[in-house]
Each structure stands twice: as C-alpha cells, then as structure tokens.
C-alpha cells in the first residue's frame, strides 16, 4: 500500500489537499475483537439487501412512495427482484481486489472495475465518466471525477472489514475512492463509511459515540460545499455528522433536514441518523430508507453495511423477512466472507 499511498499523497498534496490527518496515528477507542465470518457475511449481505430493496424506489418522491411503499424485493431496471445494482457490484469488486492482493492495489482495482463496467446496473455519472477515462488508459490517480457524490462511499465497506487498523483503513479508503472520485468530501465519506464498518465489525458500540471519532479521522480534509438547506449555505461532512446525534430517534426529521439525494452531504448523514435510530431493528431501518425518496438504494446500502457489521448475519437474518435474502449475489457473498474471515 505504501507505494500507492505515496503516489496519491504527492499528487493530491500538489493540488492543495490537506492530508495531515492521515499522517497522524489513529487507534480504535475500544478493545477491538477479531473479525468474524458472521460480521463479514452480515456486512456484505447488509449492503446487497439494502441495494436490492431500494433499487425499485430510486428516484421516486417520498409522497409517491407513501402511496405505494416498498416492503419487499421488486423488479427494477428490467431485472428480476433481488438483483443488485452498482452499489453492491462495486463493493464486491473491491472486496475481491483487496483479498486477492492483500493490500490496496489501485491498478488491480481498476482492472476489476473495468471488467464489471459493461454489466453495471445503474451507476452514477461520476463513476461512469471515471471508468470511461480509465478504459482509455488514464492513470488511476488522475482519472477520478470532481464529484461529491456518494459513489466512493457506497462501495467502501470491504476496506473496513479486511484491514485491521484504523490507519490502514483510512489510507485504503482514500486510495479506492480517488480511482473514481477526486473530491475531498467524497474521499472523506469513503473514509467515514469504511471506518464505521470497521468499528462495528470489531465490537464498537452502535451509538453516536462513533461520530466524534469519525469526524476527527478526516479533520482538515474537506472544504465547505453548498447544501440545499435554509440558514446554512455551506457545510462539510464532518459538520453534518456532528448534527446527526440530535436526530437519533427522529428519523423522518433527519430525512427532511439532511435530504436524500446522491450528494454525499445528504445521503450519508440521513442514512447515519436512521441507522442510529434503529440499530437493533434492521427491518425498520431499511423500510424507512427505501421509502424515503431520492437515492434510496445507496442510503439503504450504506445503513445495511452498518447494520450487518453491528448485528452479524444471524441476527440480521432473524430480524428481517426471509425473502429479502434472495439476492442474486448470495453465492459470491458467501465465498468472499469465508475467504475474508479465514
């Protein structure tokens, strides 16, 4: 990882990125447990279930979904119920790369992403544009789009699972992010998501206690971005995460406050508030998010990763409808989980 990290650090620092936080030691603020196959499997299924559930509702308004809410897996994009989209496809491609190489290898990751690209379901414009540039031979450290969308975060869960230390997770999350998203806030979102998965998978509490630690992990990285909100014209992900705690137990207010678009300053804080409102009742968390309107599949995939990392696959399975588990990537998840937790 160090060679790739030094390359990325040099290029990004020349562009004015502040990576000082990434050079400071970061430790778990609790005694971490070893990764279990249950937590690995739960995390990956959590992503796939949220993705497949939310895909049929993506882009719809909350009022339309209130009239016909999603409760089960439904067909979407001309595909049968249980089919996943780019959220899961790229998550699994990243997992395969990490486990095959034993380290973040952006060149290997690019090859795997390009292999998936013709079969990508959905896919945001930033990711697709980056993949087009990579396909034409652009360098991995230059090809990413200047987008603060949630595409870098949505696939980052395997980094939190398969790297043990917060320092390694943080650097690996950045490296996988800039392949498609060369934006400070997009990178921060990938780091936050991966670290939170790692926190939960290793026994950290599913409470707002994580939020302050997560914001410190990306301290100084971002520049404020414009947000769609009265009374606040600019914000950072770190700042939005500091607001999440006051919406715990008030998920609908959180969705109204943060909004639910693909802009990561909307979707990630909304998913975080819903997850923290329902950490022990995943069915409630999923249904709240897939019926929230906007980028429903990615919000549910983000929260699904946290739910699975927290509960493990057995508890997640026992607390959700059995037919939700009929996703079309089940065999792949089983194989990766066994390999990753062995």
N, C-alpha and C positions, 0 to 999 in steps of 0.2 A: 504493500500500500504506500510506503513512504515515497517511492519514485513518482507515482501518480500524484500523491499529495503535494510534493514539492513543485511539480509542474503546474498544478492548478493554483497553488498559493502564489507562485511567481506571476502567473498571468493575471490573476484576479487582483493581486496587490498593485500591479502596474496600472490597473483600471480604477484604483481608489477604494477597493473593498477593504473594510476593516476586519481582519481575521485574527485580531489579538485574542479574542475569547477562545479560539480554537487551539491556541498555544498554551493556555492555562490548564493545569490539571483539573479534571472533573471526576468526582467519585460518587458512587451510589450513597445516598444519605441513610442507608439501612443495610443490614446484613443480607446480601443477595443469595438466593438459592440457585442451584444449578438448573439450567433449562431442562424441562421435562418434555417428553413426546406429547403429553396431553396439552401443554401450553402451546407448543409449536403447531399442533394439529388444530387446536381451538382458534388460534390467531388466523391461520390461513383459511379455515372454514368460515370464520367470522367475516373476513373480507369478502369471500365469494358469496355468502348468503346475503349480506347487505347489498352487494353489487347486483346480484340477480333479482332480488326483490325490488330494488329501486329503479332498475332499468326501464321497466314498463311505465313508470311515472315520471321519468326525467323530462324536464322542460315544461311540465304542466303547472298550472296555477294551483295554489292551495285551495281556492274556492272550488275549482273543478274536482280536485281530489276529495274534498269534503263531501261532495255529492256522490262520488263513486270511489271510496277509499280502497287502497290496495291492502289485501290481507294474506295473499298467497303468491307464489311464483306464477308469473304470467308470460305469455309470448311477447317478444319485442324485437325490433329490427329485422322482422321476418324470420326470427329464430324461435325454437320451441321454448316453453317455460323451463327455467333452470339454467339457461345459457348465461354465461358471464360476459362481461364487456372488457374494455381496455384496462379498467381498474385492476381486475384480477389477472388478466393475461400478462400485463407488465409486472405485476407483483411476483408471479410465478417465474417469469423470465429472469428477474433479478435474483430470486432465490436460487434458481439453477446456476446462475453465474457465480454467486458467492460461494456456494457449496462446491462447485467444480474447481474453482481457483483458490479457495481458502483465503482470499483477500479481495478487496475491491479492485477489479481489473476493468477499467472503462472500455478498453478495446474489445475484450470478450463480451462485455455487456452490450456494446454497440452491435456486434455480430448477432447476438441473440435478439435484440430489439428489431433489427432489420429482418430477421427470419420471421418474427411474429407480425411485422407490419402488414403484409398482404392479407392477413386474417384478422386484423384488428377490428373490433366491434366498437363503434362509437369513436372515441379518440378526439381529444381537444385539438384545436388548430395549432397551438404551440408545439405540442408533441409531434403532430404530423409534419409541420414545417421543419422541425429539427431533424426528424427521420429522413425527410427528403434531402436535406443538406448532407447528412451523414451518408446516405446512399450514393451521393455524388462524390464522396471522398473527403468531406470536410473533417478537420481534426476534432476529436471528441471534446476538447477544451474550448472550442470556438463555435461549435455548431448550435448550441442551445439558443432558444428564443428568449427575448427580453420580455418575459411574461410572468406575472404574479398569479397565474392560475394554480389550481391545486394538483396538477398532473405529476409534479415531482414528489409531493407528499403522499398521494394516494397509493403509491407502489412501494413505499419505503419500509413497510413492516418487517420484511426479512432481515434488514440491517439490524433492527432492534433485537431480533431473535438470535441471529447467528454470530454476532460479535459480542464478546463478554463485557468489555469495559466501556464506560461512557465516552472516554476519549476516542476509542476506536469507532464506536457507533457514530459519534459526531462527524468525524472525518469521512467515514464511509458514506454517510448520508449526503454530505456535500458532494462527494465525487459522483455518486449515482445521479444526483439532482442536475448538475450542470451539463450533463450529456444532452438534456433536452430543455432545461430552464436555467438561463444565465441571468437570474434576477435574485437580488438579495433576500427578498421576502419569500420567494418560492423556495430558496435554499433553507431559510430559517424554518419554514413549515415542514420540510422533509426531515430536518434535524429534530424538531419537536416531536413529530409523529413517531419517528424511529426510537427516540429516547423514551417516550411514554410507553411504547410497546415493550421495550427492554425493562423498564421499571416494573410494569405489571406482570410480565412473564417471570420475573425473578422475585416476586413476592412483595413488591411495593404496594402500599395501600391505594385502593380505588377511591380516593378522596381528593379534595382540592389541594392537599398538601404538596402534590407534584407540581402545581402550576408555577409557584415562585422559583423552584429549582429549574424548571424548563425554560423560563424566561431568562434566567441568569446564563444558561447554556448558550444562548445566542446574543448575549449582551453586546451592543455596539455594532452588530452586523447590518441592521436594516437602516433604510431611510424612510421617513413617513410617506405614506401613499394616500391619495384621495379616497375617501369612502363615501358611500351613499347613506348619510345619516345626518339628521338635523343636529346642529350645535357642535359638530365635530367634522371638520373638513379633511383632516389628515390623521392617520393612525399607523401604528406598526403592529405586527402580530404579537410581539411581546406585550404591548399595551393592551391589545384586545384580550389576551389571555388573563391579564390581571383583572379584567372586568367579569370574567366567567363566573367566579365564585358567587357573586350576588344574584346570579340567575339559576343556581342549583335548586332544584325543586320547582322551578317556574319555567319549564321548557318552552311553552308557547311564547312567553315573553322574550325568551332568549332568541327564538327564531325571528320574531318581529324586530328585535334590537339589532342583531348581527346580520340578518338576512341570509339568503340561502343560495346565492349564485356560485358560479365556479371560481370567482375571485377568492383566493385563499383567506383573505381577511373576513370573508363572510362564512364560507362553508366549514372551515376548521373550528373556529370558536363556537359556531352553532352545534356542530357535532360534539364538541367537548362538553358543552352545557347539558346536552341531552344525555350523553353517557354518564356524567356525574349525577344526573337526576335519577337514573335507572341502572346502576351498576350491577344489581342483583336480579333484575327483571329484564332480561335482554329482549323479550318479545315487545315490551312497552317501548324500549329504546328504538328498536328497528321500525316499529309501526309509526312512531312519532316522526321519524326522519323520512321514511319513504312516502309519507303523506304530507310532507312539509312544503312541497313545490320546489321548483328550481333544480339544483344539481343533486337530486335525491339519491342516485346510485353511489356517488362518491361520498356524500355525507354518511350514508349507511355503511359503506365500506370502511371508512375511517373509524367510525364508532364500533363497527363489527370487529376490527382488529383489536381494539382496546378491550371489548367485551370478552373475546376469545382468549386474549392474553391474561386477563384477570381470572376468568372462570375455568379455563381449560375446556377441552372438548366434551367431557362427560356432563358437567354442569350446564354448559351451553346447550347441549343436545336435550337434556332433561327439561329445560325451561323454554324451549321453542318448539313449534309444531314440527312433527317428524317429516312432513313433506317439504319443508324448507331446505332440508339437507340433500335434496335430489338435484344437486348442481352438476353440470356437465364436466367438471374438472376434479371430481372426487378422487379418482384413481391417482391423478397427478399430485394432489394434496397429500394423500396417504404416503406416497413414495418419498416426497420431499420431507415430510415430517419425520419419517423413520430415519432418513439419512441425516437430517439436520440435528436430531436429538440423540444420535447414537454415540 
